[in-house]
Amino acid sequence: MKALLPILCSLLLICASCDTAVADTIVRDLPPGLHVPASAQPRPGFDIERATEAWLGLLTPEQRALSDAYFEGGYWLKLWSLLYGLGVMAILLWTGLSRRMRDFAEGVGRRPWLAVAIYGGFFILATFVLDLPLSIYRGFVREHQYGLSNLSFPGWLREEAIGLAVTLVIGSVVLSVFYAGLRRAGHRWWVWATGFAFVFTLLLDLVYPVFVAPLFNDYKPLPEGPVREAVLSLARANEIPTDHLEWFDASKQTTRISANVSGLGNVARINLNDNLLNKTSLPEIRAVLGHEMGHYVLNHPF
């Protein structure tokens, strides 16, 4: 474990010295409306396959090839990520590193819950470092190859360090509570595990948009205007109980256009990234929000 700490400290020092540009403009003149191919327009006997082909026909062969390469390569990357992850677990077991982390945690943490928290922290650190080569390729190199990332390498490292810090805090606490419950649940451990996973998922959905997401981006109220009115109209039509609309500076990280509906109850909110606001028309914004609201209304996050 001593060999891991200098690496982590070096990463944090690099991250602390970097900065990234923030998009300043989120209000602009919207271009003409969304151009819907004839075969994709709503009508009796609507054919989803013909509509899909009509949309794809708007792309050049080069654009389609690039898109296919990115997504099909992503499927393979999921397989390699699984195999790589299994390799990381094998290293921790076969080298005895996991055992040494456990012994140290039990020696320092006199109480079981504290020992679990300490081991969990070491485990998260170790897997982060061992997984770093694949993470660099997956999150930085490949995204730049396809023109999807605006982050410099130091900027990317800084975001990884922030994510690591959040995972250390939340992960150590969650593991400690989870295993404490397992010890008391006995043969009904599976009931406890299922209930815990359900409650944790709900709590994370409440906490993430309020406390975690702002660590990576600046969130600001969406200004009054046609975009805000259109989004609110869609939300009310789909019974999404919020008028909390925000935009965030995703352009410092990515070229992607995106939006999301997050949170539950009083903390539910609708977020639009600045690429969506600056690069698309009002009808296109409505189309993107309709898709994202569909995920929320149909309970896809759960």
C-alpha positions in Angstrom: 0.0 0.0 0.0 2.9 2.4 0.6 3.7 2.3 -3.1 0.2 3.6 -3.9 0.3 6.7 -1.8 3.1 8.6 -3.7 1.2 8.0 -7.0 -2.0 9.4 -5.5 -0.2 12.4 -4.0 1.4 13.1 -7.4 -2.0 13.0 -9.1 -3.5 15.3 -6.6 -0.7 17.8 -7.0 -1.0 17.8 -10.8 -4.8 18.3 -10.5 -4.5 21.2 -8.0 -2.4 23.1 -10.6 -4.8 22.9 -13.5 -7.8 24.8 -14.7 -10.3 24.6 -17.5 -12.2 27.2 -19.4 -15.9 27.8 -18.6 -18.4 28.7 -21.3 -19.7 32.3 -20.7 -22.6 32.5 -23.2 -25.8 30.5 -22.6 -28.3 32.9 -24.4 -28.2 33.3 -28.1 -30.4 33.6 -31.2 -31.9 30.2 -31.9 -31.5 28.8 -35.4 -34.4 27.6 -37.5 -36.5 24.8 -36.3 -36.0 21.0 -36.2 -36.0 19.5 -39.7 -38.0 16.3 -39.5 -37.7 14.0 -42.6 -41.1 13.2 -44.2 -40.9 9.5 -43.2 -40.3 10.4 -39.6 -43.2 12.8 -39.2 -46.1 11.6 -37.0 -49.0 10.2 -39.1 -51.4 7.2 -39.2 -49.5 4.0 -39.8 -46.3 5.5 -38.5 -43.4 3.0 -39.2 -40.6 3.3 -36.7 -38.1 1.5 -38.9 -38.6 3.8 -41.9 -38.5 6.8 -39.5 -35.2 5.6 -38.1 -33.7 5.1 -41.6 -34.9 8.5 -42.6 -33.1 10.1 -39.7 -29.9 8.1 -40.4 -30.2 9.2 -44.0 -29.4 12.8 -42.9 -25.9 11.7 -41.9 -23.0 11.4 -44.3 -21.4 8.0 -44.7 -18.4 9.3 -42.8 -20.6 10.4 -39.9 -22.4 7.1 -39.8 -19.1 5.1 -39.8 -17.7 7.3 -37.0 -20.8 6.8 -34.9 -20.8 3.0 -35.5 -17.1 2.8 -34.6 -17.7 4.7 -31.4 -20.7 2.7 -30.2 -19.6 -0.7 -31.4 -16.1 -0.1 -29.9 -17.9 0.8 -26.7 -19.5 -2.6 -26.5 -16.1 -4.3 -26.7 -14.8 -1.9 -24.1 -17.4 -3.1 -21.7 -16.1 -6.6 -22.1 -12.5 -5.5 -21.7 -13.4 -3.5 -18.7 -15.0 -6.6 -17.1 -12.0 -8.7 -17.8 -9.6 -6.0 -16.6 -11.6 -5.6 -13.4 -11.4 -9.3 -12.8 -7.7 -9.1 -13.3 -7.5 -6.3 -10.7 -9.4 -8.4 -8.2 -7.0 -11.3 -8.9 -4.0 -9.2 -8.3 -5.4 -8.0 -4.9 -6.0 -11.6 -3.9 -3.0 -13.5 -5.3 -0.4 -10.9 -4.2 -1.8 -10.9 -0.7 -2.4 -7.2 -0.8 -6.1 -7.6 0.1 -5.1 -9.7 3.1 -2.5 -7.2 4.3 -5.1 -4.4 4.0 -7.5 -6.5 6.1 -5.0 -7.2 8.7 -3.9 -3.6 9.0 -7.6 -2.4 9.2 -8.4 -4.9 11.9 -5.2 -3.9 13.9 -6.0 -0.2 13.7 -9.8 -0.4 13.9 -10.6 -2.1 17.1 -14.3 -2.2 16.3 -15.7 -4.2 13.4 -17.5 -1.2 11.8 -14.3 0.8 11.8 -12.2 -2.0 10.4 -14.6 -2.3 7.5 -14.5 1.4 6.8 -10.7 1.4 6.9 -10.4 -1.6 4.6 -13.0 -0.1 2.3 -10.9 3.0 2.0 -7.8 1.1 1.2 -9.7 -1.1 -1.3 -11.1 1.9 -3.1 -7.6 3.5 -3.3 -6.0 0.3 -4.6 -8.6 -0.4 -7.3 -8.4 3.2 -8.4 -4.7 3.1 -9.0 -4.7 -0.4 -10.6 -7.6 0.6 -12.9 -6.0 3.9 -13.8 -4.4 2.8 -17.2 -7.8 1.6 -18.5 -9.5 4.7 -17.1 -7.1 7.0 -18.9 -7.8 5.2 -22.2 -11.6 5.0 -21.7 -12.2 8.4 -20.2 -9.5 10.6 -21.8 -7.7 9.1 -24.8 -10.8 7.5 -26.5 -13.0 10.6 -25.9 -10.4 12.8 -27.6 -10.0 10.4 -30.5 -13.7 10.9 -31.3 -13.7 14.7 -30.6 -16.0 14.4 -27.5 -13.8 15.8 -24.8 -12.6 19.3 -24.1 -10.6 18.4 -21.0 -6.8 18.7 -20.8 -5.1 15.7 -19.2 -4.5 17.6 -15.9 -8.2 18.7 -16.0 -9.3 15.1 -16.5 -7.1 14.0 -13.6 -8.5 16.6 -11.3 -12.1 15.4 -12.0 -10.9 11.8 -11.4 -9.4 12.9 -8.0 -12.7 14.6 -7.0 -14.6 11.5 -7.9 -12.1 9.4 -5.9 -12.5 11.6 -2.8 -16.3 11.4 -3.0 -16.2 7.6 -3.5 -13.8 7.3 -0.5 -16.2 9.2 1.8 -19.4 7.6 0.7 -18.0 4.2 0.0 -16.3 3.7 3.4 -19.5 4.7 5.3 -21.8 2.7 3.1 -19.7 -0.5 3.4 -19.4 -0.1 7.2 -23.2 0.2 7.6 -23.9 -2.6 5.1 -21.7 -5.1 6.8 -22.9 -4.1 10.2 -26.4 -4.9 9.1 -25.3 -8.2 7.6 -23.7 -9.3 10.9 -27.0 -8.7 12.7 -29.3 -10.1 10.0 -28.1 -13.7 10.2 -29.8 -16.0 7.8 -32.1 -13.2 6.6 -29.0 -11.3 5.3 -30.5 -11.2 1.8 -33.6 -9.3 3.0 -31.3 -6.7 4.6 -29.1 -6.5 1.6 -32.1 -5.9 -0.8 -33.7 -3.3 1.4 -30.4 -1.5 2.0 -29.7 -1.4 -1.8 -33.1 0.1 -2.4 -32.8 2.7 0.3 -29.3 3.6 -0.7 -30.4 4.1 -4.3 -33.1 6.5 -3.3 -30.8 8.4 -1.0 -28.2 8.7 -3.6 -30.7 10.1 -6.1 -31.6 12.7 -3.5 -28.1 13.6 -2.5 -26.3 13.5 -5.9 -27.9 16.5 -7.7 -27.6 18.7 -4.6 -24.2 17.9 -3.1 -22.2 15.8 -5.7 -22.9 17.2 -9.1 -21.9 20.8 -8.2 -18.4 19.5 -7.4 -17.9 19.0 -11.1 -19.9 21.8 -12.7 -21.4 25.2 -11.9 -25.2 25.1 -11.9 -27.2 28.3 -12.4 -30.9 29.0 -12.8 -32.1 28.8 -16.4 -33.0 32.4 -17.5 -36.5 33.5 -18.3 -37.4 33.1 -21.9 -38.7 30.8 -24.6 -36.5 27.9 -23.6 -37.6 28.0 -19.9 -41.2 28.3 -20.9 -41.0 25.3 -23.3 -39.3 23.1 -20.7 -41.8 24.0 -18.0 -44.6 23.3 -20.4 -43.2 19.8 -21.2 -42.7 19.1 -17.5 -46.2 20.0 -16.5 -47.6 18.0 -19.4 -45.8 15.0 -18.1 -46.6 15.6 -14.4 -43.0 16.2 -13.4 -43.4 18.1 -10.1 -40.7 20.8 -10.4 -40.1 24.2 -11.7 -36.4 24.0 -10.7 -34.6 24.5 -14.0 -30.9 24.9 -14.2 -28.1 25.0 -16.8 -24.5 23.8 -16.2 -21.2 24.4 -17.9 -20.6 21.0 -19.4 -18.7 22.5 -22.4 -15.6 22.7 -20.3 -15.6 18.9 -20.2 -17.3 17.7 -23.4 -18.8 18.6 -26.8 -21.9 16.5 -26.2 -25.3 18.0 -25.9 -27.3 16.7 -22.9 -30.0 17.2 -20.3 -31.3 15.3 -17.4 -34.1 15.1 -14.9 -32.7 14.2 -11.5 -33.7 14.0 -7.8 -37.0 13.1 -6.1 -39.8 15.1 -4.6 -38.7 18.6 -3.4 -35.2 18.2 -4.8 -36.3 17.1 -8.3 -34.8 19.3 -11.0 -34.3 19.6 -14.7 -30.8 20.4 -15.9 -29.7 21.4 -19.4 -26.0 21.6 -20.4 -24.7 24.7 -22.2 -23.9 22.8 -25.3 -27.6 22.0 -25.8 -28.5 25.7 -25.2 -25.8 27.1 -27.5 -25.8 24.5 -30.4 -29.4 23.6 -31.0 -32.8 25.2 -31.8 -35.8 25.4 -29.6 -37.5 22.4 -31.3 -34.3 20.4 -30.9 -34.2 21.3 -27.2 -37.8 20.1 -26.8 -36.9 16.8 -28.5 -34.0 16.2 -26.2 -36.0 17.1 -23.1 -38.9 14.9 -24.2 -36.4 12.0 -24.4 -34.9 12.7 -20.9 -38.3 13.3 -19.3 -39.4 10.0 -20.7 -36.7 8.3 -18.7 -37.9 10.0 -15.5 -41.6 9.4 -16.1 -41.1 5.7 -16.9 -38.9 5.2 -13.9 -35.9 4.1 -15.9 -33.4 5.3 -13.2 -34.8 2.7 -10.9 
